[in-house]
Amino acid sequence: MEDIAAWWNRAVAAGAEVVTPYQEMFWGDVYGQLRDPFGVIWAMNQPKRAA
């Protein structure tokens, strides 16, 4: 996933509920979880971009 923010915002606008806000995790990736309107948990992951 190249741009987690764009997909994240699209899912939230479509009614997904944030379970775990996306953020940089201790293992170095950006990660978060959403629950869709049907109750399914989705995880989004993106490698940390090099500065």
For each residue, the residues with C-beta under 8 A, 3 or more apart:
1: 4 7 44 45 46
2: 46
3: 6 7 46
4: 1 7 8 22 30 32 44 45 46
5: 8 9 22
6: 3 9 10
7: 1 3 4 10 11 44
8: 4 5 11 12 22 32 34 44
9: 5 6 12 13
10: 6 7 13 14
11: 7 8 14 16 34 36 42
12: 8 9 15 16 18 34
13: 9 10
14: 10 11
15: 12 36 37
16: 11 12 34 35 36 37 42
17: 34 35
18: 12 21 32 33 34
19: 32 33 34 35 41
20: 31 32 33
21: 18 32
22: 4 5 8 30 31 32 44
23: 30 31 32
24: 28 29 30 48
25: 28 29 30 31
26:
27:
28: 24 25 47 48
29: 24 25 45 46 47 48
30: 4 22 23 24 25 45 46 47 48
31: 20 22 23 25 43 44 45 46
32: 4 8 18 19 20 21 22 23 43 44
33: 18 19 20 41 42 43 44
34: 8 11 12 16 17 18 19 41 42 44
35: 16 17 19 39 40 41 42
36: 11 15 16 39 40 42
37: 15 16
38:
39: 35 36
40: 35 36
41: 19 33 34 35
42: 11 16 33 34 35 36
43: 31 32 33
44: 1 4 7 8 22 31 32 33 34
45: 1 4 29 30 31
46: 1 2 3 4 29 30 31
47: 28 29 30
48: 24 28 29 30
49:
50:
51:
